[in-house]
């Protein structure tokens, strides 16, 4: 039954998405290494950039050596990143273990489950992709609770080691169902599509890339400081903050099948306007900062939309440019993830309000642009 491959891909993403739990161990990391909040953000920046720019490598490896070997390589790097973090004694060490090893490993691994479901479920791309990447979003719900338990009972470096063992176990079990159907090698749908050199000449590529960049910039940056924001500005302790992050992780996960579904039903322009309208509302709520619940709703929108873009972007890549070179093409599109995160995380260093104004104005510009150019950019899949 092909549903097994969808479930297996979901669990692979569940492990890969531990990046979103970063805000949970950021404070303990600052205390353990005696570093500032600006310094503690650097490993996350490096992770996101290398994660994004390793995605084209993932597509190349899948085409050259297959999904199985690509999966093994990515898994080994991710496991090594967590286990080797046991030995950290400086922020530079953590940048190398978490940022470099983890970022490259996650980028290589990420393309594998997407490739698998794109072939097994070629007739239901949107919802299948949404369910798969939901694992990536739901990861922080699981990981934040695991880290909360580990950090309370052990030091941060020992917590990394034990977490690495958990990651090893899950990825080892998933290995046995990493495969694509042999018969698709000669099927029509898998042999239709544009090469990356052709894709880079199309306006659809740049429109999708730009919108994806800003969506990731808003949401990923917010993910990086969610727990810290609620601890510092709203006086929550780490236990309560972990519940906030876990709740957001559920919304992040739900955003993926939801946006995957609406991508199946509506046009590209409709999906983008819907997403950036939510970003616009969230920025207003955060700038007014009336009470705890307004902040909660705003962050819920930001996390939900991250899930949305990580479903819309791969589905749009498949539908605009075809399946044949999908892994490579989406790898190039995915570099917007890292670029957007880098921009947003540098803006937030100058203050939360500046970052919220950044969301407000960019969202408004994109919404107005799409409204006035709706007929020109109303791409239907």
Secondary structure, DSSP 8 states (H G I E B T S, - for coil): -THHHHHHHHHHHHHHGGGGGHHHHHHHHHHHHT--HHHHTHHHHHHHHHHHHHHHHHHHHHHHH-HHHHHHHHHHHHHHHHHHGGG--SHHHHIIIIIIIHHHHHHHHHHHHHHHHHHHTGGGHHHHHHHHHHHHHHHHHHHHHHHHHHHHHS-HHHHHHHHHHHHHHHHHHHGGG----GGGGG-TGGG-B--HHHHTT-HHHHHHHHHHHHHHHHHHHHHHHHHHHHHHTT---HHHHHHHHHHHHHHHHHHHHHHHHHHHHS-HHHHHHHHHHHHHHHHHHHHH--SHHHHHHHHHHHHHHHHHHHHHHHHHHHHHHBSTTHHHHHHHHTHHHHHHHHHHHHHHTT-HHHHHHHHHHHHHHHHHHHHHTHHHH----
